[in-house]
Amino acid sequence: MPPFDPSRFLTVVHRGSALMLDAQMVVTMRLFGMVGLWPVRPDETRRMIAEKGPALMRAASLAQSAALAGKRPEDIVLAGMAPLTRKARSNRKRLAQRRG
C-alpha cells in the first residue's frame, strides 16, 4: 500500500462536508414543506422514506466491494459516500427549485 497521502484525507473531509451540508439542506426544506413553509410535492414525505433503504444498501455495497478489492481506507469511504452524495445533491437541487 502506498504511504499516507494527506491530500486524499482532505478529499474525504471535503466530500463528507459537502454531503453533510446537502443532507442538512434537504432535511430543512422537507421539514419546512411538512408544515407548509416550503412548497414541496404531495408525495415528498413518502419519497423521503422510500429512498433511504436503497441508497444505504447501495452505499454499503460499494464500500464493501472496495474493501474486498483491497482499496485504501479513504477510497472505501469515498466509494460508500458516492451514492449518498449523488442522491442528496439531486434532492437539494430539486427541492431548491421551490415548486409545489
N, C-alpha and C positions, 0 to 999 in steps of 0.2 A: 504494500500500500504506500502511495506517495506520502511525503511528510505533510503535516498540518499546514493548510493554506488559509490564513486569516480572511482573505477575500471571499472564500467560499462560505465561511461562517457569517460574514456580513451579508452575503446574498440571502442566506436563510433568515437572518434577522429582518432584512428589508422586506422580503416577500411575506414573512409572517406578520409584520406590522401592517402591510397593505391589506392582507386578508382580515386582520383584526378590525381595521377601520371600515372596510367594505361590509363586514358582517354587522358591525355596530350600526352603521347607517341603515342597513336593511331592517334590522330589528326595530330601530326607531321609526322608520317610515311605516312599517307594518303595524306597530302598536298605535301610532297616530291614526292609521287607517281604521283600526278597530273601533276607535272612539269618535270617528268622523272628522278628524282634524287634517287628514291627508287623503286625497282621492285614490282609492285602490279598487281593483276589480272585485266583484262579489265573491269570486272563488279564491281569493288570496289566502284566507285562513286555511282552507283545505290544501291549497298548494304548498303552503308553508310547512305543513305537517308531512305531506306525501313526499316531498323532495329530500327529507333528511336521511331516511334509510338508504336509498340508492346512492346518494352522494357519499355517505360514510362508508358503505361497503366498497365502493369504487376506490376511495382513498386508501382504505385498509388493504385492498387487493394490490394496488400499485406499490404501496410501501412494502408489503410482504414480498412481492416479486423482486423489488430492488434489493431487499435484504438477502433473499435467497440467491440472487445473482452475485452476491459479494460486493455490492456497491459500498461506497464510503458512507458514513453516518449522515453527513449533510445531504447526500444525494437521495438517501432513503426518505429523509424528512421532506425534501423538495418534491419527490415523487408522490408522497401522500398528500401534500398540500395542493398540488396542481389542480385536481378536480374540484376541490373545495373553493379554491381561488376563482376558477372559471365560473362556478355557479354563483358565488357571492357577488362577483363583479357584474355578471349579467343581470342578477336580481336588482342590484343597486341602480344600474343604468335604466332598467325597465321601470322601476318604481319612481325614479327621479323625474321621469317624463310627466308626472302629475296628471295622468289620465285615469279617470274612474271607469 
